[in-house]
Each structure stands twice: as structure tokens, then as C-alpha cells.
Amino acid sequence: MGDASRFVAKSDSLRVLQSMRRIAQRVEQHSKHLNAAYDITSPQLIALLAVAQLGPSTLKSIGLAIHLSPSTVVGIVDRLEEKKLVARTRDAQDRRNVFVALTADGQLLADDAPSAMPPGFVSALNALPENDRSALVAMLERFAGLLEV
């Protein structure tokens, strides 16, 4: 690889990292806002919405749905349980299996949940032409896959 192509690759890598950092900062700011306004963080809200969508679920299935390790999901579910938004129950047939389900309060929050994304993002995304929106989603999914290699 020539010097010019190495420079371009480094420049592109730096731009990607800078963009990722900007995204992470904005998501973190929004999570703090959610916590202050609704007493729930973005990861907690995403897990709550996953349980609302999946129905009673194991920690492993929640983790798969939201792309977090089971050990991380345990901490999130612990906090949701402390807030009485979810409850754990053991499977009657196999006591080793524990299911997480929404409580009545959790269902109310899920039904009227604030956006897990920063304000204006959903409307800005919806304002994009369908082709651009589809391309953006596809590229982000591809990018996430590249990070998993």
C-alpha cells in the first residue's frame, strides 16, 4: 500500500472514530436527560421496551435482542426491578429458568415511553428520503458487523 492510500485510510479511520465519539456523547447526554426526567437510563429503557416487545423473557434473550452481554443485562434488570418496572419469575417446569416480565408500572411506561433517541432524531430520520434512510440503516448495520470481526 502506498503512502497516499495509507494516509487516506488513517484519515477515514480518524473521521469514523470522531463520528462515533460524537454519537456516543450525544447518546450519553440523552441518557442523563432520561434519568433526570423519567428516572430511567437509555439502556434501561431499551431493555424495558425489549421485554414489552418479546413478552416474558430470559436474561439471555433480552441480551441478544439488545446486543448486550447477559452479565450487563443482569445489572440493568436489577435496576428495573428495584424501580418495580419488571419482575423476575422462575419457570414452574424448570426452576433454573428465570423470566423477566413487565409489571403494571413497567407496561404503563412502555406504552407511553419517551424516545430512547435524542430529541429531533426520529423526525430528522423520518425526513430523509426512504432510499437514504434505508441506506443509512444498512450502512450502520454493516459498520456494526465490521466492529464485531
DORO-400001 format. One record per residue: residue number from 1; residue in one letter; x, y, z of N, C-alpha, C in turn. Coordinates in Angstrom, 1 decimal, padded with zeros to 4 digits, always signed. Each point is the difference from the previous one (the first is absolute). Last residue first. Example, Ala and Ser with C-alpha at 12.3 -4.5 7.8 and 13.67 -1.06 7.14 Angstrom:
DORO-400001
R   n res n_east n_north   n_up ca_east ca_north  ca_up c_east c_north   c_up
R   2   S +012.8  -002.2 +007.1  +000.9   +001.1 +000.0 -000.8  +001.1 +000.8
R   1   A +000.3  -005.7 -000.1  -000.9   +001.2 +000.0 +000.9  +001.2 +000.0
//
This chain:
DORO-400001
R   n res n_east n_north   n_up ca_east ca_north  ca_up c_east c_north   c_up
R 149   V -015.9  -008.1 +014.0  +000.9   -001.0 -000.6 +001.3  -000.1 +000.9
R 148   E -003.8  +003.0 +000.6  -000.1   -001.3 +000.7 +001.0  -001.0 -000.5
R 147   L -000.7  +004.5 -001.8  +000.6   +000.1 +001.3 +000.0  -001.3 +000.7
R 146   L -002.0  +000.3 -004.2  +001.4   +000.1 -000.2 +000.7  +000.1 +001.4
R 145   G -004.7  +000.0 -000.2  +000.5   -001.3 -000.3 +001.6  +000.0 -000.1
R 144   A -002.4  +004.0 +000.5  +000.0   -000.7 +001.3 +000.6  -001.4 -000.2
R 143   F -000.6  +002.6 -003.8  +001.1   +000.5 +000.8 +000.1  -000.7 +001.3
R 142   R -003.6  -001.0 -002.9  +001.3   -000.5 -000.5 +001.1  +000.4 +000.9
R 141   E -004.1  +001.8 +001.0  +000.0   -001.4 +000.3 +001.3  -000.7 -000.5
R 140   L -000.7  +004.5 -001.1  +000.2   -000.1 +001.4 +000.1  -001.5 +000.5
R 139   M -001.2  +000.9 -004.5  +001.4   +000.3 +000.2 +000.3  -000.1 +001.5
R 138   A -004.5  -000.5 -001.3  +000.9   -001.1 -000.5 +001.4  +000.2 +000.3
R 137   V -003.0  +003.5 +001.1  -000.2   -001.2 +000.9 +000.9  -001.1 -000.5
R 136   L +000.0  +003.7 -002.8  +000.6   +000.3 +001.3 -000.1  -001.2 +001.0
R 135   A -002.2  -000.3 -004.2  +001.4   -000.1 -000.2 +000.8  +000.3 +001.4
R 134   S -004.7  +000.6 -000.1  +000.4   -001.4 -000.2 +001.5  -000.2 -000.1
R 133   R -001.6  +004.4 +000.0  -000.3   -000.6 +001.3 +000.4  -001.5 +000.0
R 132   D +000.2  +002.3 -004.1  +001.0   +000.5 +000.9 -000.1  -000.7 +001.4
R 131   N -003.5  -000.8 -003.1  +001.3   -000.6 -000.4 +001.2  +000.4 +000.9
R 130   E -004.3  +002.1 +000.8  +000.0   -001.4 +000.3 +001.3  -000.7 -000.4
R 129   P +000.2  +005.2 +001.1  -000.6   -000.8 -001.1 +000.1  -001.5 +000.4
R 128   L +000.1  +003.4 +004.0  +000.9   -000.4 -001.1 -000.9  -000.8 -001.0
R 127   A -001.8  +001.6 +004.1  +000.0   +001.0 -001.0 +000.9  -000.4 -001.2
R 126   N -000.4  -002.6 +004.0  -001.2   -000.2 -000.8 +000.0  +001.0 -001.1
R 125   L +003.5  +000.4 +003.1  +000.1   -001.3 -000.7 -001.2  -000.2 -001.0
R 124   A -000.1  +003.7 +002.9  +001.0   +000.2 -001.0 +000.2  -001.3 -000.8
R 123   S -002.9  -000.2 +003.6  -000.6   +000.8 -001.0 +001.0  +000.3 -001.2
R 122   V +001.6  -002.4 +003.8  -001.1   -000.8 -000.7 -000.6  +000.8 -001.2
R 121   F +003.2  +002.1 +002.9  +000.6   -001.0 -000.8 -001.1  -000.7 -000.9
R 120   G -000.9  +003.5 +003.4  +000.2   +000.4 -001.4 +000.6  -001.1 -000.9
R 119   P +001.0  -000.4 +005.2  -001.1   +000.7 -000.6 +000.3  +000.4 -001.4
R 118   P +002.4  -004.4 +001.9  +000.0   +001.5 +000.3 -001.1  +000.7 -000.8
R 117   M -000.8  -005.2 +001.1  +001.0   +000.8 -000.8 -000.1  +001.5 +000.4
R 116   A -002.9  -003.3 +001.8  +001.3   -000.5 +000.4 +001.1  +000.8 -000.7
R 115   S -005.1  +001.7 +001.1  +000.9   -000.5 -001.0 +001.3  -000.4 +000.6
R 114   P -004.3  -000.3 +003.1  +000.7   +001.1 -000.7 +000.9  -000.7 -001.1
R 113   A -004.5  -002.5 +001.7  +001.5   +000.2 +000.2 +000.5  +001.2 -000.7
R 112   D -004.5  -002.4 +001.1  +000.2   +001.4 -000.2 +001.4  +000.4 +000.2
R 111   D -001.2  -004.6 +000.2  -001.1   +000.5 -000.8 +000.2  +001.5 -000.3
R 110   A +002.9  -002.1 +003.0  +000.3   -000.5 -001.3 -001.1  +000.5 -001.0
R 109   L -000.6  +000.9 +004.6  +001.2   +000.8 -000.5 +000.3  -000.4 -001.5
R 108   L -003.4  -002.4 +002.3  -000.4   +001.4 -000.2 +001.1  +000.8 -000.6
R 107   Q +001.0  -004.4 +001.2  -000.9   +000.0 -001.2 -000.4  +001.5 -000.3
R 106   G +002.3  -000.8 +004.0  +000.9   -000.1 -001.2 -000.7  +000.0 -001.3
R 105   D -002.5  +000.0 +004.1  +000.7   +001.3 -000.2 +001.0  -000.1 -001.2
R 104   A -002.2  -004.0 +001.1  -001.0   +001.0 -000.5 +000.7  +001.4 -000.2
R 103   T +003.5  -003.8 -000.4  -001.1   +000.2 +001.0 -001.0  +001.0 -000.6
R 102   L +003.3  -003.4 -002.9  -000.3   +001.3 +000.5 -001.0  +000.0 +001.1
R 101   A +003.6  -004.0 -000.7  -001.3   +000.5 -000.6 -000.2  +001.4 +000.5
R 100   V +003.9  -004.3 -000.3  -000.2   +001.4 +000.4 -001.3  +000.5 -000.7
R  99   F +002.0  -005.2 +001.6  -000.5   +000.9 -001.0 -000.2  +001.4 +000.6
R  98   V +003.1  -004.8 +000.8  -000.6   +001.2 +000.6 -000.5  +000.9 -001.1
R  97   N +001.6  -005.5 +000.9  -000.3   +001.1 -000.9 -000.7  +001.1 +000.7
R  96   R +001.2  -004.0 +002.2  +001.3   +000.7 -000.4 -000.3  +001.1 -000.9
R  95   R -003.4  -003.1 +001.5  +000.3   +001.1 +000.9 +001.3  +000.7 -000.3
R  94   D -003.7  -002.7 -002.9  +001.5   -000.1 +000.2 +000.4  +001.2 +000.8
R  93   Q -004.6  -000.8 -000.5  +000.5   -001.3 -000.5 +001.5  -000.1 +000.2
R  92   A -002.3  +004.1 +001.1  -000.6   -001.1 +000.8 +000.6  -001.4 -000.4
R  91   D +002.5  +004.9 -000.4  -000.8   -000.9 -000.8 -000.4  -001.2 +000.8
R  90   R +001.1  +004.9 +002.1  +000.6   -001.3 -000.4 -001.0  -000.8 -000.8
R  89   T +000.4  +005.6 +000.4  -000.7   -001.2 +000.5 +000.7  -001.3 -000.5
R  88   R +000.6  +005.9 +000.7  +000.5   -001.3 -000.4 -000.8  -001.1 +000.6
R  87   A -001.2  +005.4 -001.5  +000.1   -001.0 +001.1 +000.6  -001.3 -000.6
R  86   V -000.3  +005.8 -001.1  +000.0   -001.4 -000.4 +000.0  -000.9 +001.2
R  85   L -000.3  +004.6 +000.7  -000.5   +000.0 -001.4 +000.0  -001.4 -000.7
R  84   K +001.5  +002.0 +004.6  -001.3   -000.7 -000.1 -000.6  +000.1 -001.4
R  83   K +004.4  +001.4 +001.8  -001.0   +001.1 -000.3 -001.4  -000.6 -000.2
R  82   E +003.6  -002.9 +000.8  +000.0   +000.9 +001.2 -001.1  +001.1 -000.2
R  81   E +000.9  -002.9 -003.6  -000.8   -000.7 +001.0 -000.1  +000.9 +001.3
R  80   L +002.7  +001.5 -003.6  -001.4   +000.0 -000.4 -000.9  -000.6 +001.1
R  79   R +004.6  -000.3 +000.6  -000.5   +001.3 +000.2 -001.4  +000.2 -000.4
R  78   D +002.0  -004.2 -000.8  +000.0   +000.3 +001.5 -000.6  +001.4 +000.3
R  77   V +000.8  -001.2 -004.5  -001.2   -000.6 +000.5 -000.1  +000.2 +001.5
R  76   I +003.9  +001.4 -002.0  -001.1   +000.8 -000.5 -001.3  -000.5 +000.6
R  75   G +003.9  -002.5 +000.9  +000.0   +001.2 +000.7 -001.2  +000.9 -000.4
R  74   V +000.5  -004.0 -002.4  -000.3   -000.3 +001.4 +000.0  +001.3 +000.8
R  73   V +001.5  +000.0 -004.4  -001.5   +000.0 +000.1 -000.4  -000.2 +001.4
R  72   T +004.5  -000.3 -001.1  -000.4   +001.4 +000.0 -001.5  +000.1 +000.2
R  71   S +001.8  -004.3 -000.4  +000.4   +000.6 +001.3 -000.3  +001.5 +000.1
R  70   P -000.9  -002.5 -004.1  -000.9   -000.4 +001.1 +000.4  +000.7 +001.4
R  69   S +001.4  +002.5 -004.5  +000.4   -001.2 +000.6 -001.0  -000.3 +001.2
R  68   L -001.5  +002.8 -004.3  +000.8   +000.2 +001.2 +000.2  -001.3 +000.6
R  67   H -002.9  +001.4 -003.9  +001.4   -000.1 -000.3 +000.9  +000.4 +001.2
R  66   I -005.0  -000.6 -000.6  +000.6   +001.4 +000.1 +001.5  +000.0 -000.1
R  65   A -002.5  -004.1 -000.3  -000.9   +001.0 -000.7 +000.6  +001.4 +000.0
R  64   L +002.1  -003.6 +002.3  +000.1   -000.2 -001.4 -000.8  +001.1 -000.8
R  63   G -000.3  -000.1 +004.7  +001.3   +000.4 -000.4 +000.2  -000.1 -001.5
R  62   I -003.9  -001.6 +001.9  +000.0   +001.5 +000.1 +001.3  +000.5 -000.6
R  61   S -000.4  -004.6 +000.5  -000.8   +000.4 -001.1 -000.1  +001.6 -000.1
R  60   K +002.2  -002.1 +003.8  +000.7   -000.2 -001.3 -000.7  +000.5 -001.2
R  59   L -002.1  +000.1 +004.2  +001.1   +001.0 -000.1 +000.8  -000.1 -001.3
R  58   T -005.0  -001.8 -000.1  +001.2   -000.3 +000.8 +001.0  +001.2 -000.2
R  57   S -005.4  +000.7 -000.5  +001.2   -000.4 -000.6 +001.1  -000.3 +000.9
R  56   P -005.6  +001.5 -001.1  +000.9   -000.5 +001.0 +001.2  -000.7 -000.6
R  55   G -001.9  +003.2 -003.4  -000.7   -000.7 +001.0 +001.0  -000.5 +001.1
R  54   L +001.0  +002.7 -004.0  +000.2   -001.4 +000.0 -000.9  -000.8 +000.9
R  53   Q -000.1  +004.9 -000.4  -000.2   -000.6 -001.3 +000.1  -001.5 +000.0
R  52   A +000.8  +002.4 +004.0  -001.4   +000.3 -000.5 -000.3  -000.6 -001.3
R  51   V +004.4  -000.3 +001.6  -000.9   -000.9 +000.8 -001.5  +000.3 -000.4
R  50   A +003.1  +002.9 -001.8  +000.3   -001.3 -000.6 -000.9  -001.0 +000.7
R  49   L +000.0  +004.4 +001.6  -000.7   -000.1 -001.2 +000.2  -001.4 -000.7
R  48   L +002.4  +000.9 +003.9  -001.4   +000.0 +000.3 -000.8  -000.2 -001.2
R  47   A +004.6  +000.6 -000.6  -000.3   -001.3 +000.6 -001.5  -000.1 +000.3
R  46   I +001.5  +004.2 -001.4  +000.1   -001.0 -001.1 -000.3  -001.4 +000.5
R  45   L +000.2  +003.4 +003.2  -001.1   +000.1 -000.8 +000.0  -000.9 -001.2
R  44   Q +003.7  +000.1 +002.8  -001.1   -000.6 +000.8 -001.3  +000.1 -000.9
R  43   P +004.0  +002.0 -001.7  +000.0   -001.5 +000.0 -001.1  -000.6 +000.7
R  42   S +000.1  +004.8 +000.1  -000.2   -000.6 -001.4 +000.1  -001.5 +000.0
R  41   T -001.3  +002.0 +004.7  +001.0   +000.3 -000.9 -000.3  -000.6 -001.4
R  40   I -003.2  +001.9 +004.2  +000.4   -001.2 -000.7 +001.0  +000.4 -001.0
R  39   D -002.8  +003.0 +002.8  +000.6   -000.9 +000.9 +000.3  -001.4 -000.7
R  38   Y -001.7  +004.3 -001.9  -000.9   -001.1 +000.1 +000.6  -001.1 +000.9
R  37   A +002.2  +004.4 -000.8  -001.4   +000.2 -000.3 -001.0  -001.1 +000.3
R  36   A +004.9  -000.3 +000.5  -000.5   +001.1 +000.8 -001.5  +000.2 -000.1
R  35   N +002.1  -003.3 -002.6  +000.1   -000.4 +001.4 -000.6  +001.1 +000.9
R  34   L +000.3  +000.8 -004.7  -001.0   -001.0 +000.4 +000.0  -000.4 +001.4
R  33   H +003.5  +002.8 -001.5  -001.3   +000.7 +000.0 -001.2  -000.9 +000.3
R  32   K +004.3  -001.9 -000.5  -000.1   +000.7 +001.2 -001.3  +000.8 +000.1
R  31   S +000.8  -002.3 -003.9  -000.2   -001.0 +001.0 -000.1  +000.8 +001.4
R  30   H +001.2  +002.4 -003.8  -001.4   -000.3 +000.0 -000.4  -000.9 +001.1
R  29   Q +004.6  +001.0 -000.6  -000.8   +001.2 +000.4 -001.5  -000.3 +000.1
R  28   E +002.7  -003.4 -001.9  +000.2   +000.1 +001.5 -000.7  +001.3 +000.5
R  27   V +000.0  -000.6 -004.6  -000.9   -001.0 +000.6 +000.2  +000.0 +001.5
R  26   R +002.7  +002.9 -002.4  -001.4   +000.4 -000.1 -000.9  -001.0 +000.6
R  25   Q +004.6  -001.0 -000.3  -000.2   +001.1 +000.9 -001.5  +000.4 +000.0
R  24   A +001.3  -003.3 -003.0  +000.1   -000.5 +001.3 -000.3  +001.1 +001.0
R  23   I +000.5  +001.2 -004.5  -001.3   -000.8 +000.2 +000.0  -000.4 +001.5
R  22   R +003.9  +002.0 -001.4  -001.1   +001.0 +000.1 -001.3  -000.7 +000.2
R  21   R +003.7  -002.7 -000.6  +000.1   +000.7 +001.3 -001.1  +001.0 +000.1
R  20   M +000.5  -002.3 -004.1  -000.5   -000.9 +001.1 +000.0  +000.7 +001.3
R  19   S +001.9  +002.3 -003.5  -001.5   +000.0 -000.2 -000.6  -001.0 +001.1
R  18   Q +004.7  +000.3 -000.3  -000.6   +001.3 +000.5 -001.5  +000.0 -000.1
R  17   L +002.3  -003.7 -001.7  +000.1   +000.0 +001.4 -000.6  +001.3 +000.6
R  16   V +000.2  -000.4 -004.7  -001.0   -001.0 +000.6 +000.1  +000.1 +001.5
R  15   R +003.2  +002.5 -002.3  -001.3   +000.6 -000.1 -001.1  -000.9 +000.5
R  14   L +004.4  -001.6 -000.1  -000.2   +001.0 +001.0 -001.3  +000.7 -000.1
R  13   S +001.0  -003.2 -003.2  -000.1   -000.7 +001.4 -000.2  +001.1 +001.0
R  12   D +000.9  +001.5 -004.3  -001.3   -000.6 +000.1 -000.3  -000.6 +001.3
R  11   S +004.4  +001.5 -000.8  -000.9   +001.1 +000.0 -001.5  -000.4 +000.2
R  10   K +003.3  -003.2 -000.7  +000.2   +000.5 +001.3 -001.0  +001.2 +000.2
R   9   A +000.2  -001.9 -004.3  -000.5   -001.0 +000.9 +000.0  +000.5 +001.5
R   8   V +002.1  +002.6 -003.4  -001.5   +000.1 -000.1 -000.6  -001.0 +001.0
R   7   F +004.6  +000.0 -000.2  -000.4   +001.2 +000.6 -001.6  +000.1 -000.1
R   6   R +002.2  -003.6 -002.1  +000.0   -000.2 +001.4 -000.5  +001.3 +000.7
R   5   S +000.4  +000.1 -004.6  -001.1   -000.8 +000.4 +000.0  -000.3 +001.5
R   4   A +003.6  +002.4 -001.8  -001.2   +000.8 -000.2 -001.2  -000.8 +000.5
R   3   D +004.3  -002.0 -000.1  -000.1   +001.0 +001.1 -001.4  +000.7 -000.1
R   2   G +000.1  -004.9 -002.2  +000.8   +001.2 -000.1 -000.3  +001.0 +001.2
R   1   M -000.3  -005.6 -000.2  -000.8   +001.2 +000.0 +000.9  +001.2 +000.0
//
